[in-house]
Amino acid sequence: MIKVINLKDFIYPDVAVAELEREIEICKLTNVFAIIAIHGYGSHGVGGEIKAEVLKSLKTLKRHKKIVNYFKGEQWTENNACYLELTRLEPELILNDQTNNLNSGVTIIWIQK
């Protein structure tokens, strides 16, 4: 099961990051294996700060083993070994509109095995 979270509507990046971290903790208690975080790609300044702060937070969460891994939308390809492993767990990631076309406005988060 996957969850899609829209962080683009938050005005402040720190609030968007706090919401994402809260959602990660909630998902760990359920059968959700992956989150698609929609943060925007930074065109015209929209989403750029949120994306940067989300990626910074995810790097820390991965280092502290709070998440398994994360993938920028532009890195989400069949050539990535983790892509194959995670899509085996969650095949709906392949068909999701947000993960198609190397979407730089999203990040895929692998939250548990």
N, C-alpha and C positions, 0 to 999 in steps of 0.2 A: 504494500500500500504506500502511496506517496501523498504528500500534502503540498499544496501550492500556497505560498504566502506572498502577498503584495506589499512590499516595503516602500514603493514609490510614493505613496500618498503621505508618508510621514515628512513633516517639515524639517525636523532636526535629525541628523544622522545618528546621534547617540540614542535617540528614542527608537529609531528603526532597529538598531543593533540590540537594544534591550528586548524589543518585541521578538526578534529572531531567536535570541538566546532563551527566552521564555518558551517559545514554540518548540525549540529543540528539546527542552526538558520534558514538555508535555508529550512529545512524540516518543521519547524513550520509554514512556510508560505504556505505550500502545504497540500495535503491530506495524507502525509506520517505519519504513527503512530509509526513506529518502524524502528530502524537502527540495522543492524548486522555489528558490527565493527570487522574486522579481524585484530588481532594484533600479532598473534603468541603466543606460549605458553612458550617460554623461553628455549627450548632445545638447548644446546650448546651455550647459551648466546643470541641466535637470538630471538627477540621478548620479552624477559623478561623485559627489561627496558621500552619498549613501553607499555606493558601490565600493569606494575605497575603504570606508570604515567597516563594512560587512566583511570584505576580504581580510582586513587586518584582524578582526575578531575571530574569523574562522581559522586563520593561521595559528592563533593562540589556542583556540579550542582543540585543534588537531594536536598541537604540541603537548597539551595536557590530557590527551586521550579522551576528550569529551565527545568527539566525533571521530569517525573512521577516516574520512577524507572529504574533500570538496573539489569541485571542478568548475572553472569559469565556463560559461556557455560557449565561448569560442574554442575551448579545449575539448568539448564534448563530441568525440568522434569514435568511430569503430576501431581506429588505430591505437586507442588508449586501452591498455590491459584492464584497468579498473572499470572502464565503460562496459566491457564484456561481462565482468563479474557482477557489477551492479545491475545491469539490464537482465541478467539471468535471475536475480532476486526480484526485480521489479520490471517486468517486460513492458508495462505501460509507459515507462520512460521513453521508449523508442517512438511511440505514437503521439506523445504529448506535443501540442503546438508550441509550447514554450521552449522545448529542447531541440527543435528542428532548426536547421540553417545556421548553426554556429552562432546562436543568439548571444551577443555580448551584454545584453541587459538582464541576464539571469545567471544564477549560480546554483549548481546542483550539489546538495549536501547529503553525504552518506552518514547517517547518524547511528546505525547499529548493524551488527551482523546477524 
